[in-house]
Each structure stands twice: as C-alpha cells, then as structure tokens.
Amino acid sequence: MPKIALFLCVLLMTAACSKQAVKPTPLPTDKPPIEKPVTQKPTTEKPPTDKPITITPPIDSQPSTTLKPANWQDLDGLLQDDVVTAWSAWLQSCARLVKKVQWKTACDAAQTMKQPNNAAIIDYLSNYFDVYRAHNEDGTTSGTITGYYQPLLNGSRTQSKQYPYPLYKEPKDLITVELADLYPELKYKRIRGKLEDKKLVPYRTRGEIDANPSPLAGNELFWIDDMIDVFFLQIQGSGVVQLENGEQVQVGYANQNGYPYKSIGKLLVEQGELTLDKASMQGIKNWATNNPDKLPSLLNSNPSYVFFRELPAGLPGPLGALSVPITAERSVAIDPKFIPLGAPIFLSTTEPNSSKPLKRLMLAQDTGGAIRGGVRADFFWGVGDEAGARAGSMKQDGEIWVLLPKGFVVGE
C-alpha cells in the first residue's frame, strides 16, 4: 500500500510533466531546443492540476528496438572522415562504458591503442563492432538534426546594477521522483515537485521563480548582465561565465523545475511579432533588444526553468549526460530510449542551412529534452558566438547508423 500511495501522489504532476525536459542521472544536461524557424502551430498545453489521478500500473511492456542490422558498406563517407579527431571522444566514452559487460572488450582494446591513425581506427571498429541503422518508430530512416553550443555570458558573483539577473543553483525544496524506481517499464520517466502538507505538488513556474522578490532569493550561483542570455543558457544546458576579473567559470545543468518547454519563437510568430524566417535564436535576441518591456512576459510564457551548478576548473568541455566532457563537432545528443548513451554513431546530414554533405563519426554522449525519436540528434558545435551561429541555424535532415560491440544484445 505505501508504494501505491506514493505512485498516486507523484502522478499528481503528470499534466505538468507530459514532455520530458531532463536527462538521465547521474549528471543530466537536458536542454530545450534552440529556437528555430517555426513550421507548425504550437499545441495547447494543459495547466497543472492537483486533483488525484486514477492510474493503472503498466504490465509486461517489452522494449522494442528501432536499430536494424546493416553493413559497413552503408557508411558512405566513413573512409573519407578524419576519424582520428573522434578518437579522444571515444576514449572519453570508454571511461564510463568499460564498466559495462557488453562494452568492456571493445573499450579494453581501445585503451591499449597508442595514437592510432585513420586506418588503425577503421580496422579496430570493423573488428569490434557491428553496424545498425537507426529507424523511427514508424519505420522511416530520416530524421531531424539540430545543433547546440556552449554560450559565453558576462557575470559576477555579486549582484549590482550591471549584473542584475540571477543564475540559480538547484533549490533544496525541489524533489525529483524516478518513476522507474516504482515500475521499470517507466525508464527515463521522472517528475518533479515540492512538498506541501505532506503532498507532492507541482514546483514553481518560471514566472513564480522570477517574481520580485523571488522565492529563491539567496540561492543565486552567479549574477548575469543580460536577461535573454540567462534564458538561452537554460536552453543550451551549459555555458561559460566570464567574471569581471577575467576568470572564466563553466556552469552545467543541475536540475529542472518539471514543466515542459514552450517555444517562445513559436509564440512570437503566432502573435505576429516575428516572421517565420526571423524566428531563430538571433532573431529572438534582436526582438528582445528592441522590446525590453515585453520581454519578461514573453519569457514567462515558457514555464520551464533550469538550475545550474559550477563545474570544476580545467574541464576540456562541458559535461554531457554520460558524465564525461563532450567534444566540439564530435559529440551529439540523442534519445537514449533508442540509441545507447556513449555509443559511436555515423551521422550523415548536411551543414547548417546548406546542401553540403556533413558525414562524420560521432559519439552519443549527451541527451536533451527536445531530442526525442529513433533518428534524432543534436550536434555540439563548441563554445562562443561562432559556434552559436552555426548551432542556431542548423535544422537539417539526416540519417544515423549506430556501432555496437559484436554480440551486443539490442534492446537491453
């Protein structure tokens, strides 16, 4: 009975959490999507409710795989890729995967190779891996490839007129419930809330968090000079804060308030504030600069809110969902429901806003709240404005092949 009671309690927030915006533990980095030109009307979202919901526990749900056996000859462009630049990223994956039985043999072999060239890496891959083609659940093999990056923000550890906007760390009253702890069939499903009178209720929305005074006052990690930069940092999930003394500090995703992300770009188009071709990240930033009085209301239309933590100094890159630093132009975020986290993948797509082929060996080292589906990836472009420009303009069609160790049991 206590277990059922807990399950009924946590399901109170289901309406507020119908769309995941988080990453698997231990170190999630879930990011809502980069604002892209809009092609569909936004869906109507149901408001949170605190009324009890009658549920039926799931029964005998067997996971289905969308990975189908393929051939090495299908990887058109692999031999032309400079796979040496992906090798260090693969070793980062192996630092975690070597602890898993199905990956241990391949990772042990990789760790014995000293500065391999392209030919040696291709030979290693063909000896230790089989190729699988990724499919969507409807059987199609093409999907959307977007991009993300690590923004650079100006900030301070103390509030001032120059730095008035807070970057919050995870609140102590935020509770995360992993539904898989109750039912394994609900793997990757989680809800968030706070306790009120021994009852789990939805957590605070963006508008409630950013109220003046804020209920999270005293929980600031840094203070930033631009409100829209704080918002887009939450979309990317990690960034670099440039302090007044010249020090640069990396910040990474810590947690999220449990609400689904709502695109402000779509809303601006709906309201006639932007045209489709201007509803990009840079277009929204330009609109924000020209409409400072309207900006708070626009941002509050997206109830989702991301909290951060300061990362250790000296990391070569932001930490992905695999809990290892990710590599510019060699790491992607994927949906771990369909592609094993840490796996090498071969991505066939095109450059941002271009028909120029982009075919590379990549590592599935991150996840994202908007990255859902069997053929779906978010390409990490790196740090700073140039990477941001490429990420913000990337929304291409693409195909994915996944490399799994020989003998790997797909679906486990």
SVG drawing of the C-alpha trace seen along z (x, -y; Angstrom):
<svg xmlns="http://www.w3.org/2000/svg" viewBox="-9 -50 60 62">
<polyline fill="none" stroke="black" stroke-width="0.4" points="0.0,0.0 2.7,-2.7 4.2,-2.1 0.8,-2.6 0.1,-5.6 3.5,-7.2 2.8,-6.4 -0.6,-8.1 0.9,-11.0 3.7,-11.6 1.3,-11.2 -0.4,-14.4 2.1,-16.2 1.7,-14.2 -0.1,-17.1 2.8,-19.4 5.4,-16.9 3.9,-15.4 7.0,-16.2 10.4,-15.3 12.9,-18.1 15.6,-16.3 18.5,-13.9 19.3,-10.6 21.3,-10.7 24.0,-10.9 24.8,-14.2 21.9,-15.3 22.4,-18.1 18.9,-18.2 18.4,-21.2 15.2,-22.5 15.6,-23.2 17.4,-26.0 14.9,-28.4 14.5,-27.5 12.1,-28.8 8.6,-27.6 6.8,-25.2 3.9,-24.1 1.4,-25.8 2.1,-25.3 0.0,-22.7 -2.4,-23.7 -0.9,-22.7 -3.0,-21.6 -2.4,-23.5 -1.1,-21.7 -3.6,-20.1 -3.6,-19.0 -6.6,-16.6 -5.8,-12.9 -5.5,-10.9 -6.6,-7.3 -4.0,-5.2 -3.4,-1.6 0.1,-0.2 1.8,0.8 2.0,4.5 4.5,6.6 5.8,3.9 8.7,5.2 11.0,2.6 11.1,2.6 14.2,1.7 14.4,-0.6 18.0,0.4 18.2,2.8 21.4,4.7 23.2,3.0 26.5,3.3 29.8,1.4 29.4,0.6 26.4,-1.5 28.5,-4.1 29.2,-6.2 31.8,-8.8 33.4,-7.0 36.7,-6.3 36.9,-10.0 36.3,-11.2 39.3,-12.2 38.3,-9.7 41.5,-10.5 39.8,-13.6 37.0,-11.5 39.3,-9.0 39.8,-11.0 36.0,-11.5 35.6,-7.7 38.1,-7.2 36.0,-9.5 33.0,-7.3 35.0,-4.2 36.0,-5.7 32.3,-5.1 31.4,-2.2 34.3,0.1 32.4,0.8 29.5,2.4 29.9,6.0 28.7,5.5 31.2,2.7 34.2,3.9 36.0,5.9 35.9,3.1 36.9,0.5 39.8,2.5 41.1,2.9 40.8,-0.8 42.7,-1.8 45.7,0.2 46.0,-1.6 48.5,-4.5 47.9,-7.4 46.2,-5.3 45.9,-6.6 42.8,-6.6 43.4,-3.1 44.1,-1.6 40.9,-3.1 38.8,-1.9 40.3,1.6 39.6,1.5 35.9,0.5 35.4,3.3 36.9,5.9 35.0,5.0 31.7,3.5 28.6,4.3 26.6,1.7 22.9,1.0 20.8,-1.5 18.6,-3.8 14.9,-3.9 12.0,-5.9 9.1,-4.1 7.1,-4.4 9.9,-2.6 11.3,-5.6 15.1,-6.3 15.4,-10.0 15.1,-12.5 15.9,-16.0 19.5,-17.0 19.8,-20.3 22.7,-21.9 23.7,-23.3 26.6,-25.1 28.1,-26.5 27.3,-30.2 29.7,-32.8 28.0,-35.1 29.2,-38.1 28.6,-37.7 29.6,-38.3 29.4,-36.5 27.7,-39.6 24.6,-41.5 24.9,-45.0 23.2,-47.3 25.5,-45.9 24.7,-42.3 21.0,-42.2 19.8,-38.8 20.3,-35.7 21.6,-32.3 20.1,-29.9 21.6,-26.7 19.3,-23.8 16.8,-24.6 16.7,-22.4 13.0,-22.0 12.9,-20.6 12.1,-16.9 12.7,-14.5 11.0,-11.2 12.3,-8.5 9.2,-6.6 11.4,-3.6 12.1,-3.1 8.4,-2.0 8.0,-0.4 11.0,0.5 8.7,0.0 8.8,-3.7 12.6,-4.0 13.6,-7.6 10.3,-8.9 10.6,-11.3 8.5,-14.0 9.4,-16.9 7.7,-18.9 7.8,-20.2 6.1,-19.1 3.1,-20.9 1.3,-19.4 3.0,-16.0 1.7,-16.2 3.8,-16.4 2.6,-19.3 4.0,-21.0 7.1,-23.1 7.2,-26.8 6.9,-28.1 9.3,-30.5 7.0,-33.4 6.9,-32.5 10.6,-32.0 11.4,-35.3 8.9,-37.2 10.2,-40.2 11.0,-39.3 11.9,-35.8 11.1,-32.8 14.6,-31.5 16.4,-34.6 19.7,-33.6 20.0,-30.6 22.0,-32.5 25.1,-31.0 26.0,-34.0 24.5,-37.3 24.4,-38.0 24.2,-41.2 21.5,-40.1 18.1,-38.5 17.9,-36.9 21.4,-35.4 20.2,-33.7 17.2,-32.3 19.3,-30.9 21.8,-29.5 18.9,-27.4 18.1,-26.3 21.7,-25.1 22.1,-23.5 25.7,-24.6 27.9,-27.7 30.9,-29.7 30.5,-32.8 33.2,-35.5 33.8,-37.2 34.9,-40.8 38.5,-39.7 38.8,-37.8 38.2,-34.4 36.1,-32.0 33.9,-29.5 32.0,-26.7 28.4,-26.0 26.4,-22.9 22.9,-21.6 21.9,-20.7 18.1,-20.1 14.9,-21.5 11.5,-22.5 9.5,-19.8 7.5,-21.8 7.6,-21.2 9.5,-23.6 7.3,-26.0 8.8,-27.7 8.9,-31.5 9.8,-31.6 6.5,-29.9 4.6,-32.3 6.2,-35.4 5.2,-34.1 1.7,-33.4 1.5,-36.9 2.7,-38.4 5.9,-39.8 8.3,-37.8 8.0,-36.2 9.0,-32.5 12.4,-33.3 13.3,-35.6 12.2,-33.1 15.7,-31.9 17.9,-32.4 19.5,-35.6 16.1,-36.8 14.6,-36.4 17.6,-38.2 17.2,-41.1 13.5,-41.3 14.3,-41.2 16.8,-44.1 14.0,-46.2 11.2,-45.2 12.6,-45.2 9.3,-45.9 7.6,-42.9 10.5,-40.5 9.6,-39.3 6.1,-38.4 7.3,-36.5 9.9,-34.5 7.3,-33.7 5.1,-32.1 7.6,-29.2 7.1,-27.8 10.2,-25.5 13.2,-26.6 16.7,-25.1 19.1,-25.3 22.9,-25.1 26.0,-24.1 29.6,-25.4 31.8,-22.8 35.4,-22.0 38.1,-24.2 40.1,-22.7 37.5,-20.6 38.2,-20.4 34.5,-20.8 31.0,-20.8 29.9,-17.6 27.3,-15.6 24.7,-13.1 27.4,-10.4 29.2,-12.4 32.3,-13.0 33.4,-16.2 31.9,-16.4 33.9,-17.3 33.1,-20.1 31.9,-18.7 32.3,-15.1 29.6,-14.8 25.9,-14.6 22.9,-14.5 20.5,-11.6 17.4,-9.9 18.7,-7.1 15.4,-5.3 16.6,-4.4 20.4,-4.8 22.7,-3.6 24.4,-6.5 28.1,-6.6 27.9,-4.6 29.8,-5.6 27.4,-6.6 27.9,-7.6 25.9,-10.7 25.0,-11.6 23.5,-15.0 24.3,-18.4 26.0,-21.6 23.7,-24.2 21.5,-26.0 23.3,-24.2 23.3,-21.1 27.0,-20.5 27.3,-16.9 28.3,-16.5 29.3,-12.9 31.1,-12.0 31.9,-9.5 30.3,-11.0 29.8,-9.9 26.4,-9.8 27.4,-11.5 24.6,-13.8 20.8,-14.0 18.2,-16.7 14.6,-17.5 13.7,-18.1 15.8,-15.2 13.1,-12.6 12.9,-9.7 14.9,-7.0 16.6,-9.2 17.1,-12.5 20.4,-14.2 21.7,-17.5 25.2,-18.3 27.5,-20.0 29.3,-22.9 31.5,-24.1 31.8,-27.4 31.1,-31.0 29.3,-33.1 30.6,-31.4 29.5,-28.0 26.2,-29.6 25.6,-31.0 26.1,-27.5 24.0,-25.8 21.2,-28.3 20.9,-27.9 21.1,-24.1 17.9,-22.1 18.7,-19.5 17.5,-16.1 19.8,-13.3 20.4,-9.6 22.1,-7.7 24.0,-4.4 24.9,-3.1 28.1,-1.0 27.5,1.6 30.0,4.2 29.9,7.6 27.4,9.7 25.6,6.7 22.0,7.6 20.0,4.8 17.1,3.7 18.7,4.5"/>
</svg>
